[in-house]
C-alpha cells in the first residue's frame, strides 16, 4: 500500500524526490502519512480536495477485504 501511495504522489508532483510516505500500523488500522514539498501541497490536495479524495479512494479499493482499514493523511 505504501508503494501505491508513493507512486501516485510522485506522478502528480513537480519534485518527486521529496515525496515521503511513512507507514504506522496500529491495532485496528494502518495509517499512511504522505509528506511532500510545500510547493507541491496544492497539487496533492487538488481543488476542493478532489485529488486527495481520489488517492484515498484508490487506497480503499486496493485494501484487502476483511483486513485492517488504511487511512491516508497528507502533511
Number of C-alpha atoms within 10 A of each C-alpha: 14 17 9 14 21 18 13 13 25 18 12 13 19 14 14 16 10 14 17 18 21 13 16 12 11 9 6 10 13 17 18 21 18 19 19 24 16 10 11 18 14 15 17 24 16 13 10 8 12 12 17 19 15 13 18 17 12 13 18 16 10 12 13 10 9 6 10 14 14 22 15 22 14 13 10
